[in-house]
Amino acid sequence: MRMVLKARIPTEPGNELIQNGELPKIMETAIAALQPEAAYFTLDDGERTAFFYFDMTESSQMPTLLEAFFMDLHAKVSLQPVMNVQDLRTGLSELMSGT
């Protein structure tokens, strides 16, 4: 299932990770684990924030994929299913056909 992971990194831990050179390594490890179809980096409520759109096949993957965000980044993490345009078209078509 296509998911969006939002990781909001608090300022102080983020500053420390940048100063000690760890943030790029942590992000590269996360990208390698998630293999996202897209990743975006921005600010949310004044904090560094990353959005990763990726496929999660089993809910049992959650600890493996998410713990680094909690442990290494002290991030506030959210995870939810999302649809792309084709998924929406398929879902609406099935809704309209009653299946």
Secondary structure, 3 states (H helix, E strand, C coil): CEEEEEEEECHHHHHHHHHCCHHHHHHHHHHHHHCCCEEEEEEECCEEEEEEEEECCCHHHHHHHHHHHHHHHCCEEEEEECCCHHHHHHHHHHHHHCC
